[in-house]
Amino acid sequence: MRTSISFKQTERSEAIESLIEQKLKHFEKYDHQKNSHIEWVCNANEKLHTSEVNLHMENTIFHTKVESNDLYKTIDIAISKLDSQIRKHSDKAKDHLSDVKNRV
């Protein structure tokens, strides 16, 4: 899984990069074709931190944007939102396959 992490209006931090990469390992189990790409942007203003994520996986793009007063909190919430989106997409695909099999 290719990962691109960028920082806007804040200094690059090895600790934050390693935390993001560690948390993204959770999504490797969904990457069956081994060609996924993640674009993660961390942005920090005076009082507001933002994590914006685009996950390109198997002809589907998952997107989330989280704002909070703590950058680490935005990372955790973004991971949770992505996980929910992927599970929902996976469940819909399974339901669709079962419907197609039942019709035949």
Backbone hydrogen bonds in HBPLUS format (Angstrom, degrees):
<---DONOR---> <-ACCEPTOR-->    atom                        ^
c    i                          cat <-CA-CA->   ^        H-A-AA   ^      H-
h    n   atom  resd res      DA  || num        DHA   H-A  angle D-A-AA Bond
n    s   type  num  typ     dist DA aas  dist angle  dist       angle   num
A0002-ARG N   A0036-SER O   3.07 MM  34  6.33 156.8  2.12 156.6 149.3     1
A0038-ILE N   A0002-ARG O   2.90 MM  36  6.25 154.1  1.97 149.3 157.5     2
A0004-SER N   A0038-ILE O   2.80 MM  34  6.05 149.2  1.89 157.7 168.2     3
A0040-TRP N   A0004-SER O   2.75 MM  36  6.06 171.2  1.75 171.4 173.5     4
A0006-SER N   A0040-TRP O   2.84 MM  34  6.29 158.1  1.89 159.9 167.3     5
A0042-CYS N   A0006-SER O   2.86 MM  36  6.26 167.2  1.88 159.3 161.7     6
A0008-LYS N   A0042-CYS O   2.77 MM  34  6.17 158.6  1.82 162.9 168.3     7
A0044-ALA N   A0008-LYS O   3.33 MM  36  6.83 149.1  2.43 158.9 166.2     8
A0017-GLU N   A0013-SER O   3.03 MM   4  6.27 164.4  2.05 150.3 155.1     9
A0018-SER N   A0014-GLU O   2.89 MM   4  6.03 164.1  1.91 149.5 153.7    10
A0019-LEU N   A0015-ALA O   3.01 MM   4  6.14 150.7  2.10 140.7 149.1    11
A0020-ILE N   A0016-ILE O   2.94 MM   4  6.16 162.9  1.97 153.6 157.5    12
A0021-GLU N   A0017-GLU O   2.94 MM   4  6.16 167.7  1.95 153.3 156.8    13
A0022-GLN N   A0018-SER O   2.90 MM   4  5.97 152.7  1.97 141.9 149.6    14
A0023-LYS N   A0019-LEU O   2.98 MM   4  6.21 160.8  2.02 149.7 154.4    15
A0024-LEU N   A0020-ILE O   2.89 MM   4  6.08 144.9  2.01 148.7 159.1    16
A0025-LYS N   A0022-GLN O   3.32 MM   3  5.53 148.4  2.43 100.8 109.4    17
A0026-HIS N   A0023-LYS O   3.32 MM   3  5.91 158.6  2.37 110.7 116.1    18
A0027-PHE N   A0024-LEU O   2.99 MM   3  5.58 150.6  2.07 115.9 122.9    19
A0028-GLU N   A0025-LYS O   3.17 MM   3  5.38 161.4  2.21 107.7 113.5    20
A0030-TYR N   A0027-PHE O   3.04 MM   3  5.49 151.0  2.12 111.4 119.7    21
A0031-ASP N   A0028-GLU O   3.17 MM   3  5.08 146.6  2.29  98.0 107.8    22
A0032-HIS N   A0030-TYR O   3.08 MM   2  5.83 125.8  2.39 108.1  92.9    23
A0037-HIS N   A0056-HIS O   3.01 MM  19  5.14 154.5  2.08 140.4 148.4    24
A0056-HIS N   A0037-HIS O   2.81 MM  19  5.14 173.6  1.81 166.0 165.2    25
A0039-GLU N   A0054-ASN O   2.85 MM  15  5.15 164.7  1.88 153.6 158.9    26
A0054-ASN N   A0039-GLU O   2.92 MM  15  5.15 156.0  1.97 147.4 155.1    27
A0041-VAL N   A0052-GLU O   2.87 MM  11  5.18 160.8  1.90 153.5 159.8    28
A0052-GLU N   A0041-VAL O   2.95 MM  11  5.18 162.0  1.98 148.0 154.1    29
A0043-ASN N   A0050-THR O   2.85 MM   7  4.98 163.3  1.88 150.2 153.0    30
A0050-THR N   A0043-ASN O   2.74 MM   7  4.98 162.6  1.77 154.2 155.8    31
A0045-ASN N   A0048-LEU O   2.82 MM   3  5.18 172.3  1.82 157.8 160.2    32
A0049-HIS N   A0068-SER O   2.68 MM  19  5.39 174.4  1.69 175.9 177.5    33
A0068-SER N   A0049-HIS O   2.92 MM  19  5.39 156.7  1.97 152.5 159.7    34
A0051-SER N   A0066-VAL O   2.93 MM  15  5.33 155.8  1.99 150.5 158.5    35
A0066-VAL N   A0051-SER O   2.90 MM  15  5.33 162.0  1.93 150.7 156.6    36
A0053-VAL N   A0064-THR O   2.87 MM  11  5.38 167.7  1.88 161.5 165.6    37
A0064-THR N   A0053-VAL O   3.04 MM  11  5.38 152.2  2.12 148.9 154.1    38
A0055-LEU N   A0062-PHE O   2.79 MM   7  5.01 166.6  1.81 152.3 156.9    39
A0062-PHE N   A0055-LEU O   2.82 MM   7  5.01 165.2  1.84 146.4 150.2    40
A0057-MET N   A0060-THR O   2.79 MM   3  5.28 169.4  1.80 167.7 168.0    41
A0060-THR N   A0057-MET O   2.96 MM   3  5.28 138.4  2.14 110.9 123.6    42
A0074-THR N   A0070-ASP O   3.16 MM   4  6.55 151.1  2.25 147.1 154.9    43
A0075-ILE N   A0071-LEU O   3.11 MM   4  6.45 148.8  2.21 146.8 154.9    44
A0076-ASP N   A0072-TYR O   3.18 MM   4  6.49 162.9  2.21 147.7 150.9    45
A0077-ILE N   A0073-LYS O   2.98 MM   4  6.21 165.1  2.00 154.7 158.7    46
A0078-ALA N   A0074-THR O   2.90 MM   4  5.93 157.7  1.95 144.1 150.7    47
A0079-ILE N   A0075-ILE O   3.03 MM   4  6.24 160.1  2.07 151.5 156.2    48
A0080-SER N   A0076-ASP O   3.08 MM   4  6.30 158.6  2.13 144.8 150.8    49
A0081-LYS N   A0077-ILE O   2.88 MM   4  6.14 157.9  1.93 152.1 158.0    50
A0082-LEU N   A0078-ALA O   2.93 MM   4  6.13 163.2  1.96 151.5 155.9    51
A0083-ASP N   A0079-ILE O   2.96 MM   4  6.13 160.0  2.00 148.3 154.1    52
A0084-SER N   A0080-SER O   3.03 MM   4  6.28 156.2  2.09 146.1 152.2    53
A0085-GLN N   A0081-LYS O   2.96 MM   4  6.24 159.9  2.01 151.3 156.6    54
A0086-ILE N   A0082-LEU O   2.92 MM   4  6.15 162.7  1.95 155.8 159.9    55
A0087-ARG N   A0083-ASP O   2.97 MM   4  6.12 163.3  1.99 150.2 154.9    56
A0088-LYS N   A0084-SER O   2.95 MM   4  6.08 161.8  1.98 148.8 154.1    57
A0089-HIS N   A0085-GLN O   2.97 MM   4  6.13 159.7  2.01 146.3 152.0    58
A0090-SER N   A0086-ILE O   2.86 MM   4  6.02 157.9  1.90 148.6 155.1    59
A0091-ASP N   A0087-ARG O   2.84 MM   4  6.06 159.2  1.89 151.7 157.1    60
A0092-LYS N   A0088-LYS O   3.00 MM   4  6.22 156.8  2.06 146.9 153.0    61
A0093-ALA N   A0089-HIS O   3.02 MM   4  6.26 154.9  2.08 145.8 152.7    62
A0094-LYS N   A0090-SER O   2.95 MM   4  6.23 155.9  2.01 149.0 155.5    63
A0095-ASP N   A0091-ASP O   2.90 MM   4  6.11 159.8  1.95 149.1 154.7    64
A0096-HIS N   A0092-LYS O   2.91 MM   4  6.08 154.6  1.97 145.5 152.6    65
A0097-LEU N   A0093-ALA O   2.98 MM   4  6.22 157.0  2.03 146.0 152.0    66
A0098-SER N   A0094-LYS O   2.97 MM   4  6.21 158.2  2.02 149.7 155.5    67
A0099-ASP N   A0095-ASP O   2.96 MM   4  6.15 150.7  2.05 145.6 153.4    68
A0100-VAL N   A0096-HIS O   3.00 MM   4  6.24 156.7  2.05 148.7 154.7    69
A0101-LYS N   A0097-LEU O   2.99 MM   4  6.20 157.5  2.04 148.1 154.1    70
A0102-ASN N   A0098-SER O   3.00 MM   4  6.12 149.6  2.09 140.6 148.6    71
A0103-ARG N   A0099-ASP O   3.13 MM   4  6.35 137.9  2.32 141.4 151.3    72
